[in-house]
Amino acid sequence: MSDYQAYEDACEKIRAENAILLTEFVAWLEASGLSERVVKKHRENIAFYINDYLLYDDALEARDGVDAISWFLGDWFIRKAMWSSQASIKENAASLKKFYAFMHEKGLVSADDLVELKQIVKEGMPDWLDAMRDYNNAGIDDSW
């Protein structure tokens, strides 16, 4: 079996696991009383993160995605998601915090991982928003 086929097989297995996680995450969000619109947005954000970003270069499971958030929100999302904006970075950060709180409640990530994620978001947000602004302004010649 080729390395590529092994990667594809691993991704297929992870996507099946992610489908279950997403269903459970939606139920968890709905039980918390969030509106259908907000639940849908969180689900879309997390599906993109776990099924696109975490499987982009390597076959990473959702529980291993805590350490990848900074690179995702500070670079990859800005360049790869044509809908990226400062507001969508904030929305994705909120979705990721909720998702990993859910993962912690399920026992799939540790309390330390959840604390680390929240710290990453808190410390990284200003830089991510600056990166988004810079990306949007790339190539603009300020003649002033």
C-alpha angles and dihedrals in degrees: 000000000000124000088245092053090049089051092049092048091050091049091050091052092047093048089055090051090046091054089059092045091050092051091050091044091053091050089049091051093046091050089056090061100250118154120260090248093054092045090051092051093049090048093050092048093050094043089055092048099047100033101037111022100034090047097042101094102002137015100258121171119228092251089059093052099087092090093048098059098092094054090044097052097032099048123350097052091047093053102035105037109071089199093058116132137148089268093051091050089055091046092050091048090053091048092049092050090051093045094051091045085056090047090051092051088052090052093244096118129031127246087248090056091052092049089047091051092051090049091049090052094046094048097036102046097084091050093046092051090048090050090052091050091048092048091052091049097044111131095016108130109216103209094185 
